[in-house]
């Protein structure tokens, strides 16, 4: 059968007849007597229109159309696999493509920030408040609620607080005390706990470079506690981890207190020399590993002349802090909120379409699969009066629920993808890429089903509709509030949770610039 031209009046009459047929208590004659007098509640229906077809509506109408053709030709209403074979294949393809792309986007999001998060929170650095087991061993109990980042080798921290090394207070840091501290820190999760090797290197260095040293490294192995007092300045210059930051220390006035008898350039050079001759030599591989982490994640450096020395600024810090378009700056944050709001609007449209689909499917009356009266021809189009039970099950569990899962996954992955972006240009590009993702189902419909399926099936099917109570204008306000609240909540979580963008910004500033909310900076002022 082929579609016939339908005039506006005949379409109105057909709609009224359908409403009457689905609701036997209605008087069809009274409904048709004065169509213009119908109020808004009577006219309010939910419908699925084959003219708006996508892969989901193709899967809804296709099997029904194939079954009706078979009933007309063979008189057999029993469902067959062949009715669902084609649409089932493309539903699976759509599910695989959209979830597959979403998974890769999530991996990109995690790859962009996941490694940096690992370094800042579980590797070279960590927040003191996240390591309560180290209180009393590595940190004073007063820092229990501290939000400071520690990007130091633990033995370097203890070298600044040497009283925690001499456990028996006999004036020496012994090899047994070093081993005991190392085991304690290892048990509490520290990856840097090879204190015995550091002790031996310190003892050798102290014995060779300080007159009157009582350190020993042969049969008896211990470090004279005066070592930490005598070489205090050298230890302090090891705190920044990066020799390029010596100019930054000089600009902040820190080196002048350590090397008061030198001029600015001499102090900076002495600080840089100390990195190889003292820091790496004594603190070894753990110290070198933290330096490598800072070199890897801090990015390129730019130099600025200040007070006759070179002050370094790393790209990673500029990305997060210090510029109007930095991630924690107002320009980037406001633009991110706008794009997240638009993303929410796009997905709320999809969720409303899913609700409409599920509502119509659920409230269309069911009928036994063996009954041949599930549909009829009305004005040359297939009008579905009732859904066979197998097809209703298929529509709910193979069309509606997968579509809901896809929408939910895309919503969350898209929000992650946007908040993992670290510059304005990429933010625009990534938002454009996400718009492509939500169009995959329409692409499958156009590429594989398209005009041939449309002419054979959807052009020959009419709307499926059910009555529902009219909604007031308040519904629009509800959707607006939902999108606004979701956008605000996601943005707040992205910035303010314990490993959010603000925390990452502070961690990067500590690791790369030895500045900001940084425990090493606090140690330097002791």
C-alpha positions as CSV (number, residue, x, y, z in Angstrom):
1,X,0.0,0.0,0.0
2,X,1.1,3.6,-0.7
3,X,0.6,6.8,1.1
4,X,-2.2,9.0,-0.1
5,X,-2.4,12.8,0.0
6,X,-4.0,13.9,3.3
7,X,-5.8,17.2,3.6
8,X,-5.7,19.2,6.9
9,X,-9.4,18.5,7.6
10,X,-9.1,14.8,6.9
11,X,-6.1,14.6,9.2
12,X,-8.1,16.3,12.0
13,X,-11.0,13.9,11.5
14,X,-8.6,10.9,11.6
15,X,-7.0,12.1,14.8
16,X,-10.4,12.4,16.4
17,X,-11.4,9.0,15.3
18,X,-8.3,7.5,16.8
19,X,-8.8,9.2,20.1
20,X,-12.3,7.8,20.1
21,X,-11.1,4.3,19.2
22,X,-8.5,4.3,22.0
23,X,-10.9,5.6,24.6
24,X,-14.2,3.8,24.1
25,X,-16.0,6.1,26.7
26,X,-15.6,9.1,24.4
27,X,-18.4,10.0,22.1
28,X,-16.8,10.4,18.7
29,X,-19.8,12.2,17.3
30,X,-19.6,14.9,19.9
31,X,-15.9,15.2,19.4
32,X,-16.2,15.8,15.7
33,X,-19.2,18.1,15.9
34,X,-17.2,21.1,16.9
35,X,-13.4,20.6,16.5
36,X,-12.6,24.2,17.1
37,X,-14.2,24.2,20.5
38,X,-11.9,21.5,21.9
39,X,-10.0,22.8,24.9
40,X,-6.2,22.4,25.4
41,X,-6.5,19.3,27.7
42,X,-8.5,17.4,25.1
43,X,-6.0,18.2,22.3
44,X,-2.9,17.4,24.4
45,X,-1.5,14.0,23.2
46,X,1.9,12.4,23.1
47,X,2.8,10.9,19.8
48,X,5.5,9.2,17.8
49,X,5.7,10.5,14.3
50,X,7.4,8.3,11.6
51,X,8.2,11.5,9.7
52,X,10.7,12.3,12.5
53,X,12.4,8.9,12.1
54,X,15.8,8.1,13.4
55,X,17.3,4.7,14.2
56,X,15.0,4.3,17.2
57,X,11.8,5.1,15.4
58,X,12.9,2.9,12.5
59,X,13.2,0.0,15.0
60,X,9.7,0.8,16.3
61,X,7.9,0.9,13.0
62,X,9.9,-1.5,10.9
63,X,8.9,-4.8,12.6
64,X,5.3,-3.7,12.9
65,X,5.2,-2.9,9.2
66,X,6.8,-6.2,8.2
67,X,4.4,-8.1,10.4
68,X,1.4,-6.4,9.0
69,X,2.5,-7.1,5.4
70,X,2.9,-10.8,6.3
71,X,-0.6,-10.9,8.0
72,X,-2.1,-9.4,4.8
73,X,-0.2,-11.8,2.5
74,X,0.0,-15.0,4.6
75,X,-2.4,-14.5,7.5
76,X,0.4,-15.3,10.0
77,X,0.6,-12.9,12.9
78,X,3.3,-14.9,14.9
79,X,6.5,-12.8,15.5
80,X,9.5,-13.8,13.5
81,X,13.2,-13.2,13.8
82,X,13.2,-11.8,10.3
83,X,10.9,-8.9,11.4
84,X,13.6,-7.7,13.8
85,X,16.8,-8.8,12.1
86,X,17.6,-5.6,10.2
87,X,16.6,-3.0,12.9
88,X,18.2,-5.1,15.6
89,X,21.5,-5.1,13.7
90,X,21.5,-1.3,13.4
91,X,20.5,-0.8,17.0
92,X,23.5,-2.9,18.1
93,X,25.7,-0.9,15.7
94,X,24.4,2.4,17.2
95,X,25.0,1.1,20.8
96,X,28.5,-0.1,20.0
97,X,29.5,3.1,18.2
98,X,28.1,5.6,20.7
99,X,29.4,3.8,23.8
100,X,32.7,3.0,22.1
101,X,33.3,6.6,21.2
102,X,32.2,7.7,24.6
103,X,34.6,5.3,26.2
104,X,37.5,6.6,24.1
105,X,36.6,10.2,25.0
106,X,36.6,9.2,28.6
107,X,40.0,7.7,28.2
108,X,41.2,11.0,26.6
109,X,39.8,12.9,29.5
110,X,41.5,10.6,32.0
111,X,44.8,10.7,30.0
112,X,44.9,14.4,30.0
113,X,44.5,14.8,33.8
114,X,44.8,11.3,35.3
115,X,48.6,11.1,35.1
116,X,49.0,14.6,36.6
117,X,46.5,13.7,39.4
118,X,48.5,10.6,40.2
119,X,51.8,12.6,40.5
120,X,50.1,15.4,42.5
121,X,48.1,13.2,44.9
122,X,49.7,9.7,45.0
123,X,53.2,10.1,43.6
124,X,55.8,12.8,43.9
125,X,53.3,15.0,45.8
126,X,50.4,14.5,48.2
127,X,48.2,16.6,50.4
128,X,49.2,16.4,54.1
129,X,45.6,16.0,55.1
130,X,45.3,12.9,53.0
131,X,48.1,11.2,54.9
132,X,47.0,11.2,58.6
133,X,49.3,8.2,59.2
134,X,52.3,10.4,58.7
135,X,51.3,12.8,61.4
136,X,53.8,12.6,64.3
137,X,56.2,10.6,62.1
138,X,56.9,13.1,59.3
139,X,54.6,16.0,60.1
140,X,53.7,17.8,63.4
141,X,50.2,16.9,64.7
142,X,49.2,20.6,64.3
143,X,49.1,19.9,60.5
144,X,46.2,17.4,60.8
145,X,43.8,19.7,58.8
146,X,46.4,21.2,56.6
147,X,45.6,21.5,52.9
148,X,49.2,22.1,52.0
149,X,50.9,20.0,49.3
150,X,54.2,18.2,50.1
151,X,56.3,17.6,47.0
152,X,59.5,16.6,48.9
153,X,61.4,13.4,49.5
154,X,60.5,12.5,53.1
155,X,64.1,12.3,54.1
156,X,64.5,15.9,52.9
157,X,61.6,16.9,55.1
158,X,63.1,15.1,58.1
159,X,66.5,16.8,57.4
160,X,64.7,20.1,58.0
161,X,63.3,18.7,61.3
162,X,66.3,16.6,62.4
163,X,64.9,15.9,65.9
164,X,62.6,13.3,64.4
165,X,65.6,11.4,63.1
166,X,67.5,11.0,66.4
167,X,64.9,8.7,68.1
168,X,67.0,8.0,71.2
169,X,68.3,11.6,71.5
170,X,71.9,10.5,71.8
171,X,73.3,13.0,69.3
172,X,73.6,10.6,66.4
173,X,71.2,9.3,63.7
174,X,72.1,5.6,63.6
175,X,71.6,3.1,60.8
176,X,69.1,1.2,63.0
177,X,67.0,4.4,63.4
178,X,67.1,5.0,59.7
179,X,65.9,1.5,59.0
180,X,63.1,1.8,61.6
181,X,61.9,5.1,60.1
182,X,62.1,3.7,56.6
183,X,59.9,0.7,57.6
184,X,57.4,2.9,59.4
185,X,57.0,5.2,56.3
186,X,56.8,2.2,54.0
187,X,54.0,0.7,56.1
188,X,52.1,4.0,55.9
189,X,52.2,4.0,52.1
190,X,55.4,6.0,51.3
191,X,57.2,4.9,48.1
192,X,60.4,6.8,49.2
193,X,61.8,5.1,52.3
194,X,65.4,4.0,51.5
195,X,66.8,6.0,54.4
196,X,69.8,3.7,55.2
197,X,71.5,4.5,51.9
198,X,71.0,8.2,52.4
199,X,72.4,8.0,55.9
200,X,75.6,6.4,54.6
201,X,76.0,9.0,51.9
202,X,75.5,11.8,54.5
203,X,78.0,10.2,56.9
204,X,80.6,10.1,54.1
205,X,79.9,13.7,53.0
206,X,80.1,15.0,56.6
207,X,83.2,13.1,57.4
208,X,85.1,14.5,54.3
209,X,83.7,18.1,54.3
210,X,83.4,19.1,58.0
211,X,86.3,19.4,60.4
212,X,85.4,17.7,63.7
213,X,82.8,15.5,62.2
214,X,81.9,12.5,64.4
215,X,79.9,10.8,61.6
216,X,81.0,7.2,60.7
217,X,80.3,5.0,57.7
218,X,82.5,1.9,58.1
219,X,82.0,-0.6,60.9
220,X,79.7,1.8,62.8
221,X,77.3,3.8,60.6
222,X,75.7,7.0,62.0
223,X,75.5,10.7,61.2
224,X,76.5,13.3,63.7
225,X,73.5,15.5,64.3
226,X,75.6,18.6,64.0
227,X,75.7,17.7,60.2
228,X,72.1,19.0,59.9
229,X,73.0,22.3,61.7
230,X,76.2,22.9,59.8
231,X,74.8,22.1,56.3
232,X,71.4,23.7,57.0
233,X,71.8,26.2,54.1
234,X,72.7,23.4,51.6
235,X,69.6,21.4,52.7
236,X,67.3,24.5,52.4
237,X,68.6,25.1,48.8
238,X,67.5,21.4,48.0
239,X,63.9,22.1,48.9
240,X,62.7,23.5,45.5
241,X,63.8,20.2,43.7
242,X,64.5,22.2,40.5
243,X,67.8,24.2,40.1
244,X,66.0,26.6,37.7
245,X,64.0,27.9,40.6
246,X,67.1,29.3,42.3
247,X,66.4,32.7,40.7
248,X,62.8,32.5,42.0
249,X,64.2,32.0,45.5
250,X,66.6,34.9,45.1
251,X,63.7,37.2,43.9
252,X,61.7,36.2,47.0
253,X,64.6,37.1,49.3
254,X,65.2,33.5,50.5
255,X,68.8,33.0,49.3
256,X,70.0,36.2,50.9
257,X,69.4,34.7,54.3
258,X,71.2,31.5,53.4
259,X,74.2,33.1,51.6
260,X,74.5,36.6,53.0
261,X,78.1,37.2,51.9
262,X,77.5,36.8,48.2
263,X,75.8,39.1,45.7
264,X,72.6,38.0,43.9
265,X,74.1,36.4,40.8
266,X,76.7,34.5,43.0
267,X,73.9,33.2,45.3
268,X,71.9,31.9,42.3
269,X,74.9,30.2,40.8
270,X,75.8,28.6,44.2
271,X,72.3,27.4,44.5
272,X,72.4,25.7,41.1
273,X,75.8,24.2,41.9
274,X,74.4,22.8,45.1
275,X,71.8,20.8,43.2
276,X,74.4,18.5,41.7
277,X,77.1,18.6,44.3
278,X,74.9,18.2,47.4
279,X,71.2,17.4,46.7
280,X,71.4,14.7,44.1
281,X,74.6,13.3,45.6
282,X,73.1,12.8,49.1
283,X,69.4,12.3,48.5
284,X,69.8,10.0,45.5
285,X,67.2,8.4,43.3
286,X,64.1,9.5,45.1
287,X,65.1,13.1,44.9
288,X,66.0,12.6,41.2
289,X,62.6,11.0,40.6
290,X,60.7,14.0,42.0
291,X,62.9,16.3,39.8
292,X,62.0,14.2,36.8
293,X,58.3,14.4,37.6
294,X,58.5,18.2,37.8
295,X,60.4,18.3,34.5
296,X,57.8,16.1,32.8
297,X,54.6,17.8,33.9
298,X,55.6,21.4,34.4
299,X,56.2,22.0,30.6
300,X,58.2,24.7,28.9
301,X,59.7,27.5,30.9
302,X,59.8,31.3,30.3
303,X,62.3,33.6,31.9
304,X,61.6,37.1,33.3
305,X,64.3,39.4,34.6
306,X,63.6,40.6,38.1
307,X,66.2,42.2,40.4
308,X,69.0,41.2,38.1
309,X,68.1,37.4,38.2
310,X,66.1,35.2,36.0
311,X,62.7,34.2,37.4
312,X,61.2,31.1,35.8
313,X,57.5,30.6,35.0
314,X,56.4,27.1,33.8
315,X,53.6,26.6,31.3
316,X,51.7,24.2,33.6
317,X,51.3,26.8,36.3
318,X,50.1,29.4,33.7
319,X,47.5,27.0,32.5
320,X,46.0,26.7,35.9
321,X,46.8,30.0,37.7
322,X,47.9,33.5,37.2
323,X,46.2,34.4,33.8
324,X,42.7,35.6,33.0
325,X,42.2,32.6,30.8
326,X,43.8,30.1,33.2
327,X,41.6,27.3,34.4
328,X,40.9,28.9,37.7
329,X,40.5,32.3,36.1
330,X,37.2,34.0,35.6
331,X,37.3,34.0,31.8
332,X,37.8,30.2,31.5
333,X,35.4,29.4,34.3
334,X,32.6,31.5,32.9
335,X,33.0,30.1,29.4
336,X,33.1,26.5,30.8
337,X,29.9,27.1,32.7
338,X,28.2,28.4,29.5
339,X,29.3,25.4,27.4
340,X,28.2,23.0,30.2
341,X,24.8,24.7,30.2
342,X,24.5,24.3,26.5
343,X,25.5,20.6,26.8
344,X,22.9,20.2,29.4
345,X,20.2,21.7,27.1
346,X,21.2,19.3,24.3
347,X,20.9,16.3,26.6
348,X,17.7,17.5,28.3
349,X,16.1,17.5,24.8
350,X,17.3,13.9,24.3
351,X,15.9,12.8,27.7
352,X,12.6,14.4,26.9
353,X,12.4,12.5,23.6
354,X,13.2,9.3,25.5
355,X,10.5,10.0,28.0
356,X,8.0,10.7,25.2
357,X,9.0,7.4,23.5
358,X,8.7,5.3,26.7
359,X,5.4,7.0,27.6
360,X,3.7,6.3,24.3
361,X,5.0,2.7,24.2
362,X,3.9,2.1,27.7
363,X,0.4,3.5,27.4
364,X,-0.5,2.2,24.0
365,X,-2.8,-0.8,24.7
366,X,-1.2,-4.3,24.4
367,X,-2.6,-7.2,22.4
368,X,-1.7,-10.8,22.1
369,X,0.9,-11.6,19.4
370,X,-1.6,-13.9,17.6
371,X,-4.2,-11.2,17.2
372,X,-4.3,-9.7,13.7
373,X,-6.2,-6.5,14.7
374,X,-3.2,-4.7,16.1
375,X,-3.2,-2.3,13.1
376,X,-5.3,-1.2,10.2
377,X,-5.1,0.9,7.1
378,X,-6.4,4.5,7.5
379,X,-6.2,6.9,4.6
380,X,-3.6,4.8,3.0
381,X,-1.3,4.6,6.1
382,X,-0.7,1.9,8.7
383,X,-2.3,3.0,11.9
384,X,-1.2,1.0,14.9
385,X,-4.0,0.6,17.4
386,X,-2.3,-1.8,19.8
387,X,1.2,-3.1,20.3
388,X,1.8,-6.9,20.3
389,X,3.3,-7.9,23.6
390,X,6.5,-9.1,22.1
391,X,7.0,-5.9,20.2
392,X,6.2,-3.8,23.3
393,X,8.8,-5.8,25.2
394,X,11.3,-5.2,22.4
395,X,10.5,-1.5,22.2
396,X,11.0,-1.0,26.0
397,X,14.1,-3.2,26.5
398,X,15.8,-3.0,23.1
399,X,15.0,0.6,22.1
400,X,14.0,2.7,25.1
401,X,16.4,1.5,27.8
402,X,19.5,1.3,25.6
403,X,18.7,4.8,24.4
404,X,18.4,6.0,28.0
405,X,21.8,4.4,28.9
406,X,23.5,6.0,25.9
407,X,22.1,9.4,26.8
408,X,23.3,9.1,30.5
409,X,26.7,7.9,29.5
410,X,27.1,10.7,26.9
411,X,26.0,13.3,29.4
412,X,28.6,12.3,32.0
413,X,31.4,11.7,29.6
414,X,30.8,14.9,27.8
415,X,30.8,16.9,31.0
416,X,34.1,15.1,32.0
417,X,35.6,15.9,28.6
418,X,34.8,19.6,28.8
419,X,36.1,20.0,32.4
420,X,39.3,18.1,31.5
421,X,40.1,20.7,28.8
422,X,42.9,23.1,29.7
423,X,42.5,26.1,27.3
424,X,39.8,28.1,25.7
425,X,40.5,27.1,22.1
426,X,40.4,23.3,22.9
427,X,37.2,24.0,24.9
428,X,35.5,25.2,21.8
429,X,36.8,22.3,19.7
430,X,35.9,19.7,22.2
431,X,32.3,21.0,22.6
432,X,32.0,20.8,18.8
433,X,33.3,17.2,18.8
434,X,30.6,16.3,21.4
435,X,27.9,17.6,19.2
436,X,29.1,15.0,16.6
437,X,28.7,12.2,19.1
438,X,25.0,12.8,19.8
439,X,24.3,12.7,16.0
440,X,25.6,9.1,15.5
441,X,22.1,7.6,15.6
442,X,20.9,10.0,12.9
443,X,23.9,9.2,10.8
444,X,23.2,5.5,10.9
445,X,19.6,6.1,9.9
446,X,20.6,8.3,7.0
447,X,23.5,6.1,5.8
448,X,22.1,2.6,6.1
449,X,18.3,2.9,6.1
450,X,17.7,6.3,4.6
451,X,15.4,6.9,1.6
452,X,14.7,3.2,0.7
453,X,13.5,2.4,4.2
454,X,11.6,5.6,4.4
455,X,9.7,5.0,1.1
456,X,8.9,1.4,2.0
457,X,8.1,1.7,5.7
458,X,7.9,5.1,7.4
459,X,6.1,7.0,4.6
460,X,3.4,4.3,4.8
461,X,3.0,4.5,8.6
462,X,1.1,7.1,10.6
463,X,1.6,8.5,14.1
464,X,1.1,6.5,17.2
465,X,-0.4,8.6,19.9
466,X,-1.9,8.5,23.4
467,X,-3.8,11.0,25.5
468,X,-2.2,12.7,28.4
469,X,-3.1,15.5,30.7
470,X,-2.0,18.9,29.6
471,X,1.1,20.4,31.3
472,X,1.3,24.0,32.3
473,X,4.1,26.5,31.7
474,X,5.6,25.5,35.0
475,X,7.2,22.5,33.3
476,X,9.5,24.8,31.3
477,X,10.7,26.4,34.5
478,X,11.4,22.9,36.0
479,X,13.6,22.0,33.0
480,X,15.4,25.3,33.3
481,X,16.0,24.8,37.0
482,X,17.2,21.3,36.4
483,X,19.8,22.3,33.8
484,X,21.0,25.3,35.9
485,X,21.3,23.2,39.1
486,X,23.1,20.4,37.2
487,X,25.5,22.9,35.6
488,X,26.2,24.7,38.9
489,X,26.6,21.4,40.8
490,X,29.0,19.8,38.2
491,X,31.1,23.0,38.0
492,X,31.3,23.3,41.8
493,X,32.3,19.6,42.1
494,X,34.9,19.9,39.3
495,X,36.6,22.8,41.0
496,X,36.2,22.2,44.7
497,X,36.3,18.4,45.3
498,X,39.4,17.1,47.0
499,X,41.1,16.4,43.6
500,X,39.4,19.1,41.7
501,X,40.8,21.8,39.4
502,X,41.6,24.2,42.3
503,X,43.5,21.5,44.1
504,X,45.4,20.5,40.9
505,X,46.2,24.2,40.4
506,X,47.7,24.4,43.9
507,X,49.6,21.1,43.5
508,X,51.1,22.2,40.2
509,X,52.1,25.5,41.7
510,X,53.9,23.7,44.5
511,X,55.6,21.1,42.3
512,X,56.7,23.5,39.6
513,X,57.2,26.8,41.3
514,X,57.8,25.8,45.0
515,X,55.1,28.4,45.8
516,X,51.5,28.8,46.9
517,X,50.0,26.2,49.3
518,X,53.3,24.3,49.7
519,X,54.7,22.6,52.7
520,X,58.3,23.0,51.5
521,X,57.8,26.7,51.4
522,X,56.7,26.5,55.0
523,X,59.8,24.5,55.9
524,X,62.0,27.1,54.3
525,X,60.6,29.8,56.6
526,X,61.2,27.8,59.8
